[in-house]
């Protein structure tokens, strides 16, 4: 049973459990998809019922942001842990590499996916990068490339809601094991964006680090207090979103 945070149901899993379930999905090649909502994405679900429906259909809904775990705690239904998308991908790559399994990287600006792929093959010997495509090309040609490659894992980094729309539209037609929509993960994997130091990550302050590095994110961060006030309202209403 998923834990309801403002109408979005989150799977109550820690990192090891999430990776284990992802590997099971890949083994069955069910072509499901993974989403990792943060408070901003939950708020988008609240404003857009069609997008919320796509998120609810995901095989795994993982709590990416510290705001989600805080919200669940306020609601009296604490989640076991945060499962940040970048860390989830890294842990999954490590497991796939052990068995020589394959990955297709889709998204970001031209050249980013290719650089990310080279970095991954160096970091995870045995991992097979069977294709890359940027997020600005013809989606029809990308779909054909994915169908030809038949990867065990497809990483889709187009940003929300575009990545979720892509995964839902083509689910069951691509021949992949599992898909995951992970926003800016390719930029991190390519070395284009630097993550917060480990200490900031452990404290759940990676969002603050990014804000200090890029003050233009301030407008987006305004969603966080709105999210928390809405969660408090959900608690007052007895858990009803």
Secondary structure, DSSP 8 states (H G I E B T S, - for coil): --EEETTEEE----HHHHHHHHHHHHHHT--EEEE---HHHHHHHHH-HHHHHHHHT-SEE---SHHHHHHHHHTT---S----HHHHHHHHHHHHHHTT-EEEEEESSTTHHHHHHHHHHHHSTT-EEEEEE-TTS-HHHHHHHHHHH--SEEEEES-TTHHHHHHHHHTTTS--SEEEE-TTHHHHHTTSS----HHHHHTT-HHHHHHHH-GGGHHHHHHHHHHHHHHHHHHHTTS--
